[in-house]
């Protein structure tokens, strides 16, 4: 079996790109907070690895085939392709740009670079006798694009059976299909999971998949024959390829499968697939089995994030709890938005969103703790040293505490973010913010400034240098999370003239003390996190 990808190499050792994917999102409607949550997490993870000096490839995109898309387009009086083009152009791509998502590629499953390669992949499986013709009858959820096991359904009104995810009635379908011999891969998958215990994360997701596979796998229908909005099966064009087979293959087609072998070898497989927990089985069971069947390497990790909850319900359009990310960014700003969801919710667990909690964290952590720290340090350097950063010549125990704490903060944040524990990584960084604020409060530079002796001036210079140098490190650590804010801080510290671009600073080197030079021009720019207006969400 081919080796998996890994995240353990240092930047200098890697020849393969650190490859991260989001799901490709279904374009039956505009994106909501749940879509943005996963995408921001992928962006922060890949920005962090770039900040370590690593070669990175970050992929997102849209899933545009299937019965649900076809019906949505028909309901809106347009063709499926027209519907997809409109949504991608007017909703999906503009939101990712608005949220500062630095993806390297955006794949659409209606693109020729994808459709042609999907046909090749499926043809290869057919030629290897991994696919056979059969028929299927059973309950189907169009919203999930998935046949459901009868035991998984919920009871609805008038004897109806409901999808447990979308709470909508399922449809009974009977049609001729082609099947992939998924049932034969159960033992191989279990052996693979055992040999690669970190393949499925978090642990709760791993346990769910293990239990599912141990119960025995059924062969998978990989075609549909009752509608035509999909990629034709190459040997039988009366069928279209099942939308999930089509969709999963984007992770290969987007990086050159069957078209650019050099790029494919330098990128594939993904080091991390980020997925919602409702699509975990597709990625942790079907996807690796498909790759094994075609002799391709299996991904490094499948990480299932939890659901964003409102009023105890998963946030989604179908449950009428969908909230537009722009409703929040209009009020809190993009950087605060990117910060909040990764700080407030343990990635991999369900988490509840509330306007009140966002407001409280914005005011306490961003405006008061971090923003005020940056503002007061710049103001004091301006007031007491005419904006020229003084040298630190009177270090004592208090400064030593900050030096040591910064090294520990950088190490812990680097470890936790790379493990996708964003909350703990940000806890470490903002613990250091509080430490620096406490240092300034204890050292009282405004009082020390009244001592105009050489010793007093040296002590004041040391306090302000120590504070500014701490901010230099914080700008590097927070750049992947809040890039606009971090760049404003970098500019305020006059760092680029001496240290170069912020994006070029290696995060693992952020703890090396003394990088800001004496004489750096420190300016007090606009407030990083302005006071919030008193208003509530419209949702």
Backbone torsions as a table, in degrees:
resi	resn	phi	psi	omega
1	UNK	NA	140.3	-177.2
2	UNK	-68.1	150.4	-179.9
3	UNK	-70.7	153.1	176.5
4	UNK	-83.9	166.9	170.7
5	UNK	-69.8	167.2	-179.6
6	UNK	-144.7	154.4	177.7
7	UNK	-111.4	10.7	-170.9
8	UNK	-91.0	-10.6	179.9
9	UNK	-71.6	148.4	171.0
10	UNK	-79.5	167.9	-175.9
11	UNK	-57.8	-37.4	-176.7
12	UNK	-72.9	-21.0	-176.0
13	UNK	-90.9	-22.7	-172.0
14	UNK	-75.1	132.1	168.6
15	UNK	-105.3	-25.0	177.8
16	UNK	-91.9	144.1	176.8
17	UNK	-67.4	147.8	170.2
18	UNK	-77.1	108.4	-167.3
19	UNK	-107.8	118.4	-178.6
20	UNK	-123.4	138.6	177.5
21	UNK	-126.5	148.4	161.4
22	UNK	-94.8	169.7	166.9
23	UNK	-61.8	156.0	166.9
24	UNK	-88.0	126.8	-166.5
25	UNK	-87.1	143.4	-179.0
26	UNK	-75.1	125.8	-171.1
27	UNK	-95.8	41.8	174.3
28	UNK	-77.8	-13.5	178.2
29	UNK	-158.3	179.2	179.4
30	UNK	-72.5	155.5	-179.3
31	UNK	-68.7	147.4	175.9
32	UNK	-119.4	-171.9	-174.9
33	UNK	-60.1	-35.4	-179.2
34	UNK	-62.7	-42.2	176.6
35	UNK	-63.1	-45.0	-177.0
36	UNK	-66.7	-32.7	-179.9
37	UNK	-58.3	-51.4	-179.5
38	UNK	-65.9	-39.5	-176.3
39	UNK	-69.2	-41.3	176.7
40	UNK	-63.3	-40.9	178.1
41	UNK	-59.8	-44.1	177.5
42	UNK	-63.6	-37.8	179.6
43	UNK	-66.5	-44.3	179.0
44	UNK	-63.6	-42.9	179.5
45	UNK	-60.9	-45.7	-177.5
46	UNK	-74.4	-35.5	174.1
47	UNK	-61.6	-38.5	179.5
48	UNK	-62.7	-45.2	179.8
49	UNK	-67.5	-35.7	173.7
50	UNK	-62.1	-40.0	-179.4
51	UNK	-66.5	-16.2	174.8
52	UNK	-87.8	-1.5	180.0
53	UNK	87.9	15.4	-177.2
54	UNK	-90.4	155.0	170.8
55	UNK	-76.6	128.7	-171.8
56	UNK	-132.7	147.9	170.2
57	UNK	-136.0	121.4	-176.7
58	UNK	-118.8	120.3	-175.0
59	UNK	-117.3	134.5	166.8
60	UNK	-138.6	-178.7	-179.3
61	UNK	165.8	-163.6	-175.0
62	UNK	-133.3	143.9	179.8
63	UNK	-100.9	116.1	-164.8
64	UNK	-121.7	5.4	178.0
65	UNK	-106.5	176.0	173.9
66	UNK	109.1	166.6	-174.0
67	UNK	-67.1	-36.5	-178.3
68	UNK	-64.7	-43.1	177.0
69	UNK	-62.2	-44.4	-178.8
70	UNK	-59.2	-45.2	-178.3
71	UNK	-69.1	-38.7	178.3
72	UNK	-62.9	-43.9	178.6
73	UNK	-61.9	-44.9	178.8
74	UNK	-60.1	-40.9	-179.9
75	UNK	-64.8	-24.9	179.8
76	UNK	-100.4	7.4	174.1
77	UNK	70.3	27.7	178.9
78	UNK	-132.9	169.8	175.4
79	UNK	-76.5	158.5	176.8
80	UNK	-56.2	-40.8	-179.9
81	UNK	-65.8	-41.0	177.7
82	UNK	-62.3	-40.4	179.5
83	UNK	-63.3	-46.4	-179.2
84	UNK	-63.7	-44.8	-179.6
85	UNK	-58.5	-43.1	-178.3
86	UNK	-64.8	-47.5	-177.9
87	UNK	-65.1	-43.9	-178.9
88	UNK	-63.8	-43.9	-175.7
89	UNK	-73.1	-38.4	-172.0
90	UNK	-99.6	-18.7	-174.9
91	UNK	-123.1	-55.0	-170.6
92	UNK	-73.4	-57.6	-178.6
93	UNK	-62.0	-42.3	178.1
94	UNK	-61.2	-35.2	179.4
95	UNK	-68.6	-43.1	179.4
96	UNK	-62.6	-38.1	176.4
97	UNK	-64.5	-42.9	179.6
98	UNK	-61.1	-38.4	-177.3
99	UNK	-86.3	9.4	177.9
100	UNK	62.1	38.1	177.4
101	UNK	-78.6	119.0	-175.0
102	UNK	-99.3	56.8	178.9
103	UNK	-72.9	146.8	179.1
104	UNK	-84.2	-22.3	-179.5
105	UNK	-153.0	156.7	175.4
106	UNK	-133.5	109.9	-175.4
107	UNK	-97.4	136.3	173.2
108	UNK	-116.3	132.6	-173.9
109	UNK	-75.1	-2.8	173.2
110	UNK	-92.7	-0.9	179.9
111	UNK	-77.0	145.8	-178.9
112	UNK	-61.3	-34.8	-179.6
113	UNK	-61.1	-23.3	177.7
114	UNK	-93.0	-52.1	-171.4
115	UNK	-60.9	-42.0	-178.8
116	UNK	-65.2	-39.9	-179.0
117	UNK	-72.5	-32.9	176.4
118	UNK	-61.9	-43.7	177.9
119	UNK	-61.1	-39.7	179.0
120	UNK	-63.7	-43.7	-178.4
121	UNK	-62.2	-48.0	-178.2
122	UNK	-67.1	-37.8	176.7
123	UNK	-61.3	-40.9	177.5
124	UNK	-59.8	-42.8	178.6
125	UNK	-63.6	-40.9	179.3
126	UNK	-63.4	-43.9	-179.8
127	UNK	-65.5	-26.0	178.8
128	UNK	-88.8	7.4	179.5
129	UNK	63.9	32.0	175.6
130	UNK	-92.8	-6.2	-177.1
131	UNK	-129.7	138.5	177.8
132	UNK	-138.8	163.9	-177.8
133	UNK	-92.1	139.4	179.1
134	UNK	-159.0	-157.4	178.3
135	UNK	-144.1	160.7	-177.9
136	UNK	-146.5	144.1	173.8
137	UNK	-138.8	129.9	179.6
138	UNK	173.6	177.3	-179.6
139	UNK	-74.4	133.9	-175.8
140	UNK	-128.3	131.9	173.2
141	UNK	-99.6	114.7	-179.2
142	UNK	-66.6	-36.7	-179.3
143	UNK	-62.6	-38.3	177.2
144	UNK	-84.3	-17.7	-169.3
145	UNK	52.2	54.8	-174.2
146	UNK	-154.7	136.2	168.0
147	UNK	-69.2	139.5	-178.0
148	UNK	-109.2	145.3	170.9
149	UNK	-73.8	134.4	-177.8
150	UNK	-53.0	-34.8	-178.8
151	UNK	-69.8	-15.3	-179.9
152	UNK	-87.7	-10.1	-172.2
153	UNK	-80.5	154.4	176.4
154	UNK	-99.4	154.6	176.5
155	UNK	-84.5	128.3	177.0
156	UNK	-112.3	-165.8	-179.8
157	UNK	-74.8	152.2	175.5
158	UNK	54.8	34.8	176.3
159	UNK	78.0	4.7	179.9
160	UNK	-69.1	150.9	174.5
161	UNK	-107.7	133.7	-172.4
162	UNK	-113.1	146.3	170.4
163	UNK	-63.4	131.8	-178.5
164	UNK	-68.7	-18.6	-179.2
165	UNK	-90.8	-49.2	-173.6
166	UNK	-96.8	-8.5	178.9
167	UNK	58.2	29.8	178.6
168	UNK	-113.9	151.6	178.6
169	UNK	-61.0	137.5	174.0
170	UNK	-82.8	163.3	177.6
171	UNK	-111.4	141.2	175.5
172	UNK	-85.5	119.0	-177.2
173	UNK	-117.2	144.7	173.0
174	UNK	-138.2	119.9	-178.1
175	UNK	-157.6	162.8	174.6
176	UNK	-78.8	134.7	-177.6
177	UNK	-138.8	164.6	164.0
178	UNK	-102.8	145.2	-174.2
179	UNK	-122.5	140.5	172.1
180	UNK	-93.4	137.2	-175.5
181	UNK	-76.5	60.6	-178.3
182	UNK	-62.6	-34.1	-175.9
183	UNK	-58.3	-26.7	-178.1
184	UNK	-75.9	-11.6	-173.9
185	UNK	-99.1	0.4	178.9
186	UNK	-55.9	-53.4	179.6
187	UNK	-60.4	-40.5	-179.9
188	UNK	-66.3	-38.4	178.0
189	UNK	-65.3	-44.9	180.0
190	UNK	-62.3	-39.7	176.5
191	UNK	-63.1	-40.5	179.5
192	UNK	-66.4	-44.0	178.7
193	UNK	-60.5	-39.6	-179.4
194	UNK	-65.2	-41.1	-178.8
195	UNK	-76.3	-20.3	-177.4
196	UNK	-129.6	74.5	-172.9
197	UNK	-63.4	-19.1	179.5
198	UNK	-93.7	4.4	-177.2
199	UNK	-61.4	-41.3	179.3
200	UNK	-112.1	124.2	179.4
201	UNK	-135.4	153.6	-5.0
202	UNK	-72.0	-175.1	-175.3
203	UNK	-59.2	-36.7	179.7
204	UNK	-62.4	-37.4	178.2
205	UNK	-68.9	-40.8	178.4
206	UNK	-60.8	-44.6	-179.0
207	UNK	-63.1	-38.9	178.6
208	UNK	-61.7	-45.6	-178.1
209	UNK	-67.6	-42.9	178.8
210	UNK	-57.8	-45.0	179.6
211	UNK	-62.7	-41.5	-179.5
212	UNK	-63.5	-46.8	-176.5
213	UNK	-70.9	-36.8	-179.9
214	UNK	-64.3	-23.9	178.3
215	UNK	-74.2	-10.4	-179.5
216	UNK	100.8	132.7	-178.0
217	UNK	-95.9	147.1	174.0
218	UNK	-99.8	151.7	174.7
219	UNK	-61.0	149.3	-170.9
220	UNK	-105.8	126.6	172.5
221	UNK	-67.5	123.8	-177.2
222	UNK	-116.6	16.2	176.1
223	UNK	-147.5	161.4	174.0
224	UNK	-130.6	145.1	-177.0
225	UNK	-127.1	7.7	-177.7
226	UNK	-103.1	-0.5	173.0
227	UNK	-152.4	169.9	-171.3
228	UNK	-122.7	8.0	179.8
229	UNK	-86.1	86.2	-179.6
230	UNK	-178.8	-176.1	179.6
231	UNK	-85.2	123.9	-178.5
232	UNK	-61.5	139.6	170.9
233	UNK	-65.0	124.5	-168.7
234	UNK	-61.6	-34.4	-178.2
235	UNK	-94.0	-4.2	-179.3
236	UNK	-154.0	80.9	-172.1
237	UNK	-67.9	-1.0	171.9
238	UNK	-72.7	-13.7	178.6
239	UNK	-108.3	150.0	168.7
240	UNK	-113.8	150.4	-177.4
241	UNK	-68.9	132.4	178.3
242	UNK	-49.8	133.1	-169.8
243	UNK	-58.8	-30.7	-179.5
244	UNK	-73.0	-35.6	174.8
245	UNK	-63.7	-46.5	175.7
246	UNK	-53.8	-50.3	-173.5
247	UNK	-67.2	-46.8	-177.3
248	UNK	-59.6	-32.4	-177.4
249	UNK	-71.2	-9.0	176.6
250	UNK	-59.3	-31.4	-178.4
251	UNK	-64.5	-22.9	176.7
252	UNK	-96.1	-45.0	-175.4
253	UNK	-66.5	-32.0	-177.6
254	UNK	-69.3	-20.6	-177.7
255	UNK	-113.7	25.6	167.7
256	UNK	102.3	7.6	179.4
257	UNK	-54.7	125.1	176.9
258	UNK	73.4	0.7	-176.6
259	UNK	-132.0	-38.3	-177.1
260	UNK	-138.1	86.9	-172.8
261	UNK	-62.6	-37.8	-179.4
262	UNK	-63.1	-46.7	178.6
263	UNK	-63.6	-40.9	-179.5
264	UNK	-59.5	-45.6	-178.6
265	UNK	-69.0	-29.0	-179.7
266	UNK	-83.0	-8.3	-173.9
267	UNK	-124.8	-50.0	-174.5
268	UNK	-79.0	144.8	0.3
269	UNK	-84.6	172.9	177.6
270	UNK	-64.8	141.5	171.5
271	UNK	-76.8	-36.5	179.8
272	UNK	-141.9	123.0	165.7
273	UNK	-99.1	116.7	173.1
274	UNK	-90.6	127.9	-178.2
275	UNK	-140.7	156.2	167.9
276	UNK	-75.1	151.6	-174.3
277	UNK	-66.2	-19.4	179.1
278	UNK	-74.2	-14.2	177.2
279	UNK	-116.6	22.3	-177.8
280	UNK	-62.7	-45.5	-174.5
281	UNK	-63.6	-35.5	177.6
282	UNK	-58.9	-41.0	-174.2
283	UNK	-85.7	-30.5	-175.3
284	UNK	-96.9	-12.9	-179.5
285	UNK	-119.6	-62.8	-174.6
286	UNK	-66.3	-46.8	-176.2
287	UNK	-61.5	-52.6	178.7
288	UNK	-63.8	-33.0	177.5
289	UNK	-64.7	-41.3	176.7
290	UNK	-60.2	-43.0	-179.2
291	UNK	-66.5	-42.6	177.0
292	UNK	-59.1	-42.0	-177.8
293	UNK	-63.3	-30.4	-179.0
294	UNK	-103.0	11.5	174.2
295	UNK	70.1	29.3	179.9
296	UNK	-107.3	154.3	-178.7
297	UNK	-67.8	150.5	-176.4
298	UNK	-94.2	147.8	-178.2
299	UNK	-60.1	165.2	178.9
300	UNK	-77.5	-46.6	-177.9
301	UNK	-146.6	143.9	165.7
302	UNK	-116.3	115.7	-176.5
303	UNK	-113.7	119.1	-177.2
304	UNK	-98.1	110.3	175.4
305	UNK	-79.8	158.4	-179.5
306	UNK	-78.4	-173.7	179.4
307	UNK	-96.7	145.6	168.0
308	UNK	-82.7	129.8	-173.7
309	UNK	-112.8	143.2	171.5
310	UNK	-133.2	118.5	-179.5
311	UNK	61.4	31.6	178.4
312	UNK	82.0	0.6	-179.3
313	UNK	-112.5	145.7	173.4
314	UNK	-59.4	135.9	-179.8
315	UNK	-72.1	116.3	179.9
316	UNK	-162.1	160.9	177.6
317	UNK	-65.0	-40.1	-174.8
318	UNK	-66.6	-27.9	178.2
319	UNK	-93.7	8.2	175.7
320	UNK	62.2	23.8	177.0
321	UNK	-113.7	11.9	179.9
322	UNK	-67.1	130.8	178.4
323	UNK	-121.1	134.3	178.5
324	UNK	-74.1	132.6	175.6
325	UNK	-54.7	-32.0	-178.0
326	UNK	-67.9	-23.5	174.4
327	UNK	-62.1	-32.8	179.9
328	UNK	-86.1	-42.1	-178.7
329	UNK	-68.0	-29.8	177.0
330	UNK	-62.3	-31.1	-177.0
331	UNK	-94.6	-46.7	-172.8
332	UNK	-98.1	-20.4	-174.3
333	UNK	94.3	157.6	-175.0
334	UNK	-68.3	-44.8	-176.9
335	UNK	-64.9	-40.7	177.1
336	UNK	-63.6	-38.1	176.7
337	UNK	-60.4	-49.5	-179.4
338	UNK	-59.8	-38.8	-178.7
339	UNK	-70.0	-46.3	-165.7
340	UNK	-59.6	-50.8	-172.2
341	UNK	-68.3	-31.3	177.9
342	UNK	-80.2	-24.7	179.4
343	UNK	-84.5	-38.0	-171.2
344	UNK	-87.3	-22.0	-173.2
345	UNK	-124.5	131.8	175.2
346	UNK	-68.0	116.7	-176.6
347	UNK	-63.4	127.9	-175.5
348	UNK	106.8	-14.2	177.5
349	UNK	-113.9	156.9	171.9
350	UNK	-65.8	148.2	178.9
351	UNK	-146.9	143.3	-179.3
352	UNK	-93.8	134.5	175.0
353	UNK	-97.6	138.4	170.1
354	UNK	-142.9	143.2	177.7
355	UNK	-59.3	-39.3	-176.7
356	UNK	-65.8	-41.6	179.6
357	UNK	-66.9	-41.5	177.3
358	UNK	-59.3	-46.3	-179.4
359	UNK	-61.5	-42.1	-178.6
360	UNK	-65.5	-44.5	180.0
361	UNK	-68.2	-38.7	177.6
362	UNK	-57.4	-50.0	-175.6
363	UNK	-68.2	-46.3	-174.7
364	UNK	-75.4	-52.9	-170.7
365	UNK	-85.8	-43.2	-174.8
366	UNK	-87.5	-52.8	-176.4
367	UNK	-73.9	-53.9	-173.7
368	UNK	-76.2	-49.8	-174.6
369	UNK	-76.7	-57.1	-172.7
370	UNK	-85.1	-53.8	-177.4
371	UNK	-61.0	-43.2	-179.6
372	UNK	-67.4	-34.8	176.6
373	UNK	-60.2	-48.5	-179.8
374	UNK	-62.1	-41.4	-176.9
375	UNK	-67.2	-45.3	-175.6
376	UNK	-70.8	-35.0	178.4
377	UNK	-65.6	-46.9	179.2
378	UNK	-62.0	-40.1	-179.6
379	UNK	-64.0	-41.6	-178.0
380	UNK	-72.4	-36.8	175.2
381	UNK	-63.5	-38.8	177.7
382	UNK	-65.5	-43.9	-175.7
383	UNK	-70.6	-43.7	-171.3
384	UNK	-97.6	-19.1	-177.6
385	UNK	-134.7	23.0	177.0
386	UNK	53.6	30.5	175.4
387	UNK	82.7	1.3	177.9
388	UNK	-98.9	120.7	-176.7
389	UNK	-61.8	124.1	-179.5
390	UNK	-80.8	165.3	177.0
391	UNK	-80.3	152.8	176.3
392	UNK	-98.4	111.6	-175.6
393	UNK	-125.3	2.3	-175.8
394	UNK	-132.3	46.0	179.9
395	UNK	-62.9	143.2	176.7
396	UNK	-136.3	-160.2	-178.0
397	UNK	-61.9	-39.2	-178.1
398	UNK	-61.9	-40.5	178.3
399	UNK	-68.9	-38.0	178.3
400	UNK	-60.1	-36.4	177.2
401	UNK	-61.2	-44.5	-179.7
402	UNK	-67.7	-38.8	178.7
403	UNK	-59.2	-49.5	-178.7
404	UNK	-65.7	-41.2	-178.7
405	UNK	-64.5	-35.1	179.9
406	UNK	-66.1	-42.3	178.0
407	UNK	-59.1	-44.6	179.5
408	UNK	-65.7	-39.6	-179.6
409	UNK	-63.3	-46.4	-179.6
410	UNK	-61.5	-46.0	-179.0
411	UNK	-62.4	-45.4	-178.0
412	UNK	-68.8	-44.6	-179.9
413	UNK	-62.1	-42.5	179.8
414	UNK	-62.3	-43.9	179.8
415	UNK	-64.5	-45.3	-174.2
416	UNK	-72.4	-42.2	-179.7
417	UNK	-65.6	-41.7	179.4
418	UNK	-66.0	-23.1	175.3
419	UNK	-88.0	5.5	-178.9
420	UNK	67.1	21.2	173.1
421	UNK	-96.6	71.7	-174.7
422	UNK	-62.0	-37.1	-178.3
423	UNK	-60.7	-47.2	179.5
424	UNK	-66.7	-36.6	176.9
425	UNK	-61.7	-44.1	179.2
426	UNK	-72.6	-31.5	173.5
427	UNK	-58.2	-43.6	-179.8
428	UNK	-63.1	-45.7	-178.0
429	UNK	-65.2	-44.9	-177.7
430	UNK	-78.6	-17.6	167.6
431	UNK	-64.9	-37.6	177.1
432	UNK	-69.9	-36.7	174.7
433	UNK	-56.4	-45.7	179.0
434	UNK	-64.2	-36.6	179.6
435	UNK	-64.0	-42.4	179.5
436	UNK	-67.6	-40.7	175.6
437	UNK	-60.4	-42.1	177.8
438	UNK	-64.0	-37.8	177.6
439	UNK	-60.5	-46.2	-179.0
440	UNK	-64.8	-42.1	179.0
441	UNK	-60.8	-42.6	-178.9
442	UNK	-71.9	-36.6	-176.3
443	UNK	-81.2	-20.7	175.8
444	UNK	47.6	63.1	-177.1
445	UNK	-59.4	-28.6	178.0
446	UNK	-64.6	-27.7	174.5
447	UNK	-83.1	-41.5	178.7
448	UNK	-59.9	-31.9	-178.5
449	UNK	-62.2	-21.1	179.7
450	UNK	-75.5	-16.8	177.0
451	UNK	-89.2	105.3	-174.8
452	UNK	-91.8	8.8	176.2
453	UNK	-70.1	161.7	177.4
454	UNK	-55.5	-38.5	179.6
455	UNK	-66.4	-40.6	179.0
456	UNK	-65.4	-43.5	179.3
457	UNK	-64.9	-38.1	178.9
458	UNK	-65.5	-39.4	180.0
459	UNK	-67.6	-42.2	178.3
460	UNK	-62.3	-42.9	179.1
461	UNK	-60.8	-42.0	-179.3
462	UNK	-64.3	-42.4	179.6
463	UNK	-61.6	-46.2	-176.9
464	UNK	-73.6	-35.6	175.5
465	UNK	-63.4	-46.2	-179.4
466	UNK	-57.9	-41.9	179.9
467	UNK	-66.9	-44.3	-179.5
468	UNK	-67.2	-39.8	179.3
469	UNK	-66.0	-34.8	174.7
470	UNK	-63.4	-40.8	178.1
471	UNK	-65.6	-34.8	176.1
472	UNK	-57.5	-46.7	179.1
473	UNK	-65.8	-39.5	179.9
474	UNK	-64.6	-35.4	177.5
475	UNK	-61.5	-40.4	178.9
476	UNK	-67.3	-45.8	-176.6
477	UNK	-67.1	-32.0	-176.4
478	UNK	-96.0	-5.6	-179.7
479	UNK	-58.0	-41.1	178.4
480	UNK	-66.2	-26.1	-175.9
481	UNK	-92.1	-46.5	-176.2
482	UNK	-128.9	73.6	-171.0
483	UNK	-62.9	-39.4	-179.1
484	UNK	-66.0	-44.9	179.2
485	UNK	-64.1	-44.7	-178.5
486	UNK	-62.2	-38.6	178.5
487	UNK	-68.2	-37.1	175.7
488	UNK	-61.9	-41.8	179.0
489	UNK	-66.5	-42.4	178.6
490	UNK	-58.9	-43.0	178.2
491	UNK	-65.7	-41.3	-179.8
492	UNK	-60.7	-34.7	-178.8
493	UNK	-82.5	-4.7	-177.2
494	UNK	64.7	28.4	-170.8
495	UNK	-76.6	-33.5	-173.0
496	UNK	-63.4	-35.5	-178.5
497	UNK	-62.7	-25.3	-175.7
498	UNK	-110.8	-33.6	-173.0
499	UNK	-110.3	-12.3	-178.1
500	UNK	93.8	-172.7	-175.2
501	UNK	-64.9	144.5	179.4
502	UNK	-60.0	-41.1	-178.0
503	UNK	-62.9	-19.8	-178.3
504	UNK	-89.6	-5.2	-179.9
505	UNK	-78.5	130.0	-179.3
506	UNK	-82.3	127.7	-174.7
507	UNK	-62.0	-35.5	-178.3
508	UNK	-71.0	-11.1	177.7
509	UNK	-101.6	1.3	-175.3
510	UNK	-64.4	-25.0	-177.2
511	UNK	-83.5	-4.7	178.4
512	UNK	-72.2	116.3	-171.2
513	UNK	-75.9	147.1	171.4
514	UNK	91.4	22.9	-177.3
515	UNK	-78.1	-35.4	175.8
516	UNK	-69.8	127.6	-176.7
517	UNK	-87.8	156.4	171.5
518	UNK	-57.5	138.1	177.7
519	UNK	94.1	-6.7	175.9
520	UNK	-56.8	137.2	-176.0
521	UNK	-85.3	111.8	-178.6
522	UNK	-99.9	126.8	-179.2
523	UNK	-125.3	149.7	178.3
524	UNK	-94.5	104.6	-179.6
525	UNK	-87.0	-160.3	178.5
526	UNK	-65.5	153.2	177.7
527	UNK	-58.6	130.7	-175.3
528	UNK	-67.1	-39.5	-179.5
529	UNK	-132.7	91.8	-176.4
530	UNK	-62.6	158.8	176.9
531	UNK	-60.2	136.8	-178.7
532	UNK	-76.2	141.8	170.0
533	UNK	-72.3	150.2	179.5
534	UNK	-81.2	95.3	177.5
535	UNK	-152.7	160.9	-178.2
536	UNK	-112.2	167.1	176.7
537	UNK	-68.0	150.1	175.8
538	UNK	-78.3	-18.1	-175.9
539	UNK	-74.6	NA	NA
